[in-house]
């Protein structure tokens, strides 16, 4: 299971960042992005349990910027 973010759909509402600042960051225009691991500089890898915890945020995203692939 993988969580995907389509930044072009983000409307910069800040919902994901406010609810999960440990996973998301926003750029200077307020567009959401996944945070990067400070050690490896790779994007954070989320396990299935973490993705399930994000379901409410994913569902409530007004820009429908998220989707889950298997």
N, C-alpha and C positions, 0 to 999 in steps of 0.2 A: 504494500500500500504506500502510495506516495502523494504528498500534498503539493499541488502546483499553484502558482500565483501568476496571473496574467496582469502584469503591471499596467498595461494599456487600458484595462478595464477599471482600474482603481480610480475612485472619485475623490480621494484624499480626505475621507471623513475621519480617519484616525481610529476607527473602531478596533481593528486588529491590534494596532500598536498599544492602545490604551489597555486593552484586556490582556495582552500577552507581550509585554515589552522585552521579555527574555528571548522571544522568537523573532519578532519583527522590528524593523527600523523604518524610518521614513526619510526621504530625501528633502532637499530644501523647498520642494513644491508640495510636500505632504504625501507623495506617492509611496505606497508600502513596498517593502522588499524584505526578503529573509535576511536575518543577521548572518554574519560570517563568524566561523570559529576563530578566535584570536590566535590560536596556536598554528593551525594548518592553513588559515585564510580561505578555507573551503566553506561553502554554505552549510549551515547546520543540517544534520541528518535527523529526521524525526522518526521514531518508531511508531508502530500501529497504535499503541496506548496513548501516546502524545497526540496523534492525529485525532483520535476519538475524543480527547479532551477539548479539542478545538472545534468540534462540530457545531456548537452554537454560534461561534464567531463566523465560521464558514457559511452557515445557513443565513445568518443575519447581515452578511456583507451586502450593502445596497448596490454595489457595482457588479456583483456576481463575479468577482475577480478570482475566486478559488475553485478548484476542482480536484477530486481525488481520482488517481489512476491506480490500477492494480497490476 
